[in-house]
Amino acid sequence: MRDLAERHEVAEDGAEWWSLLDGEVLDCLACGRAPSPEDVGAKLGMSAESAASLLTMLVRDGRVRIRSVERKSP
């Protein structure tokens, strides 16, 4: 899979770039299990925080749902 910079070079406009990125995130979720943001980030070559941000945008758009959260240990 291409890294984030290479994907950006392929897409000529911002809307296309976001669409490609959304598609790659959704592909990660099609594996039949619920991956963590860390898993999604690792697969896409980005931080867990970046992946969580993308997932949050997809939740807001109604394209994915969050089924589980947990408190982070101090």
C-alpha positions, -999 to +999 in steps of 0.1 A: +000+000+000+013+035-008+022+058+020+002+090+026+025+113+006+024+090-024-014+089-023-015+127-022+007+129-053-017+106-072-048+126-064-049+159-083-075+176-061-083+176-025-117+160-029-103+131-048-075+126-022-101+125+006-122+101-013-092+078-019-082+080+018-118+073+029-119+043+006-087+029+021-100+033+057-132+016+047-112-012+031-095-017+065-129-021+081-140-048+056-117-074+071-146-089+092-133-078+126-133-044+143-098-031+141-085-005+165-073+030+153-038+016+159-044-012+135-059+011+109-030+035+112-004+008+110-020-006+078-022+029+062+012+041+074-001+069+097-004+074+134-032+060+155-043+096+162-046+104+125-065+072+119-089+080+148-095+114+132-104+098+099-126+073+116-144+101+135-151+119+102-165+088+088-187+083+119-199+119+115-208+112+079-228+081+089-205+057+070-191+038+100-202+033+136-182+030+168-191-001+188-166-001+216-145+024+235-123+020+266-106+042+290-069+046+285-047+037+315-029+066+331 
